[in-house]
Amino acid sequence: MKLDLKPYRGQHCETTATGTLLRQIGLECSEPMLFGLGEGLSFFFWKTKSMDYPFLGGRIKPDLLTKNIARNLGLRLTVRESSSRERAWRSVKELLDSGKAVGLKLDCYHLEYFSHPIHFAGHYVAIVGYDEESAFLVDTEQQGSEAKTSLRSLSEARAERGSMSSRNLYYVIERGAEVTPLREAIESAIQNNAECYLNPPIKNSSYKGIEKAGREIVAWFDRSQNRKEEFGMSAMLMERAGTGGAIFRNLYRDFLGEAYKLTEREGIGRAYERFRGIARSWSELIALLEKVAEEEDRRDILEASERLKELSEREREAMQLLLAGD
């Protein structure tokens, strides 16, 4: 069986999966709008002893984006996990049989349609059908939008353990008593995102994380044994791996542009103009990291360090405009 549901076309996995579920209940939003309603903008500079090199991420933690979207729009979100593969699949199958599309969180390494699989357990897809051997999924445009993988591989992907993984997590979204008007939802999301961004709980997140990355990136360059791979992969992930470009800043910029048209709030308009420049600067920084990977010139990493420190301050100022609520 396969649901008669047009797939949501997006660049980021969680907004694509959740956008598909929202489409089924009659709610259509652009991908930047979903990212903004999900209070998605952040930054993480993450390095543990088990990692070969740091990870630079530009959004909030996995599992939070869809929760924020549902809360801001007044929708009912049901999230379940199970330690049993069989019980987890039975639950998803029952939901599909009842006509509901289901969001899944999994490790994309096991999905058979990925041409260059890597372990990443924070990937999201929507499942819209199945047969005796395969599952029919909605994934990002980069992965072909409509995809198919074996039930065996899907089971492996959902049960994989490791960083950012969950226990066979799945979710559904339903309308509540009344959907929150979009303007009200936008204003709430902007305030919440700005408040969290400006008050990060740890020093390696948000604008403080960008500043820390600016300090740490030179030491990373100096100790790296494989600059070509490490900086090249980091640049690729920041620009092309489902971020919408410029490490999610393009998505947030476009969200603010839509928000300004709907609300006519001057503070949002000014922040939008700031993020137009910020997004360009992130793309320039990413190009500089690609150059570092190719040429390994220490002068380039020193320039990248200074640009990160500048971006930290520019983003802090832009988010202060949003928090002011003018």
N, C-alpha and C positions, 0 to 999 in steps of 0.2 A: 504494500500500500504506500501511496505517496500523497501528501496533502496538496491540494490545488492552491498554492501560495506562491506569489511572485517573490523571488529572493531579493533581499535588500542588498544593494551594491555599495560597498564601503571599502576603505583602505585599512581600517583598524579592526581587529578581530572582535573585540567586545561590543563596540558600537554596531558592527555588522550583524552579530548574532542577536543582540537585543533589538536592533532596528527591525529585524525579521519578525520577532515576536510581537513588537508593537504594531507592525503592519497588519498582522492577523486580527488585531482587535480594533483596527480602523484608525490608528494614529500614525501620521506621516510626519517625520521631521528629517531635516538634512543631517548629515553626519556631524558637521560642526555644531549644530544645535544640540544633538545628543551628547556630544563630548562636553559642551558647556553646561547643559542641564545635569550632567553627571559630576559636575565640579571637578573635572578631570585634570586641570593643570597643576603640575608640581615638578619636582626634580629630585633625583636620588643619585648620589655618588656612593656606590656600594662595593665594598671589597672585604672578603673574608679569607681566612688562611687556606681554604679549600679552592679558592679561585685563582686562576693563573694571572688575571689582570682585572682591573675594576670594571664595573658595569655602570654606564651613565644612562639613566632613564628619565623620561620627561613627563610622566603621568602619576596619578595617585596609585596606591597599592591595588593589586588585583582584588576582585570581589566587591570593591566599593563603588565603582562607576555605575553599575546597574542598580544597586541599592539607592544611590542618590537620585538617579533618573526617576525611579518608581516613587520615591518619597516626594520629590518636587512636583510630580504630575498627579499625585494622589492616586496611584495605582497599587494593586495588591501584588506583591512579589512573594512567591513561595520558593524557598531554596531548601534542597534536601541533599544529604550525603549518606553514604552507606559503605560499610567495610566489606560488604558482600557484592561481588560482581554480578552474580545471578539476580539478587534482589534489586540491585540498582538498574539492571537492564529491564527486568520485569516492570518496574515502576515507570520507566521511560516508555516502554512499549504500550502500557495501558493508557498513558496520556496521549500518545500518538493515535491509538485506536479510538480514543474519544474525540479526536479531531484537533488536538492542541499541538502546536509546534513547541519544541523544548530546547532550552539553552543548555549546552554542556561545557564544562571546563575540563581540559585534558592536556596531555603532553603531545604536541604535534609531531614529535619524532616518529611515532608509530603510524601516522596517517599515510596511506599508500600513495596519495596523489602529490605529496610533497617531493619535489625533484631534488632538493638539497636539505634533507631533514637534519635538524639539530634538536637536542633536548631542550624543551621549553614547556614547563608544566602549567604556565599561566595563559594558555591559548584557549580561545572560545570559539565555538561553532553553534549553529542551530541545526537540530536534526528535524527533518520534515518527512521522513518515511523510511521504510525498510522492506526487504524481502528475505527470503530464506538464507541468503548469503551476505547481503550488503546493507549498508546504511547510506541514506541519501542526506547530504549535508549542505548547508549554506556557509561558505567561508568568504574570505576577502577576495577582492578583484584580482589580487596578485596570484591567488590560488585557483582562479577560474570561476569564482562565485558559486556555481553549482558543482558539487563534488560527490564522489562516491568512494567508499572504502569498505573493506570487508568487516563483518561483525566481529571477527576475531581481532583485527587490528584496532577497531574501536574500543573493544574491551581492554586491550593492552594500554591504549592511550589514556583511558579514563582511570585506570588503576595504578598508573605509574607513580612512584614516590619521588620525592626530592624537593628542591627549592621551589616554592610557590604552588606546590601540588595540593590537591584536595582529595577526599575519599569519594571518588565517583560522583562528583557534584553535578547536579542538574537543577534547572529552575524554570518556572513558568510565570507569566505575567497576565493579570486579568484587570479589567476595569473596576474601579471602586464605585462608590455611590455617585461621585461626580468628579470628572477630570478637572484639575486645577487650571484656570485660564493661563495661557502661555505667558503673557506678560508678567503675571504674578510669579509663575514658576521661574522665569528668567531672573527676575530681580532677587528672589531668594537664593538661587544657585550662585549668582555672582557674589552676593554678600558672603555666603558660606565659604566659597572657594577663596575669596580674598582674605577672609579671617584666618582660615587654616594656613594659607600660603605665608602670611605675614607673621604667623606664630608657630613655626615648625617645632615639633616635639623633640627632634634630634638635630644635631648640627650638620649632618650629611644630607639633609633634605631641604627642599624649597630654595629660596634665594641664598640661604646659608650653605646649602649643598653645592650650589654653583660656585660660590666663593671658595669653598673647600676644594672643589675640583680644580679651580685655578691655581691653588697652592700645591696640590698633590700631583698634577699632571706632569710637571717637570721631573719629579723624583721617579714617577712611573717610566718616563722616557729613559732616564739614566740607567735604571736597573733592568729594563726590558731586554730579553734575549731574542725576541722576534718582533721587532717594531712593525714590520710590514704586515704581518698577520694581525697583531693586536690592535694597532691604530686603524688599519684598514677595515677590520671587522667592526670596530666601535663606530666608525664613521658610517658604515653601511647600515647598522642597526638604528642609528640616530636619524638617518635621512630616509631610508627606504623600507625598513622592516615594519610596515604597518603603522607608522607614526603620522602619516599624512605629510611628511616632510618637515624639516626644521625641528625635529624632536617634539612634535605635537604643537608647536607654536603656530603653524599654519592653520590648524583646526581651531585653535582658540581665537586667533585673529579673526577668522571668518565668522565664528560664533558671535564675537563682539560686534562685528559689522551687522549681522542680522538683528542682534539685540538692540542696537542703536536705532535701527529703522523702526522697530516695533515699539520701543519705549520713548524714544526721543530724549533720553537722558544725556545731558551734556558730558557728565563724567564718563559715561560709557563711550561716548564718541571720542573723547580725548584719549581714553585708554586704548581704543581701537587704533587710533593713529600711532600711538606708541608701539603697539604690537605689530603694526605693519613693518616698522623699522627693526624691531626685535627679531621678528621671524627672518628677515633678510640677513641680519647679523648672525643668526644661528646657522643659516645655510652657508654663509661665508666661513664661519668657524669650522663647520664640517668639511668643507673643501680644503681648508688648511690642514685638518687632520689627515685627509687623504694624501695631501702633499707630504706630510710627515712620514706616512707609511711608505711612500715611494722614494723619497730623497734622504730621509733620516737626518735632516739638517736641524741642529739644536736651536738655531735662531727661529725656526718656525714654531717649535714647541714653546719657546719663550713668548712669542707673539700670541699663541693660542692661550697661554696662561693669562696674559693681560686682558685679552678679549673676554675670557670667562669672568674675570673680576668686574669688568665693565658691565657685562650682561646681568650679573647679580644685582648691581645697583639699579640698572634700568628697569628690571622686572619688579624690584621692590617698589620703585616709584610708581610704576603703572598699576600695580595692585593696590597701592594706597589710594589712587584715584577712584578705583572701583569700590573700595571699602568706604570712602567718604560718602558715596551714594548721592552725589550732586546731580 
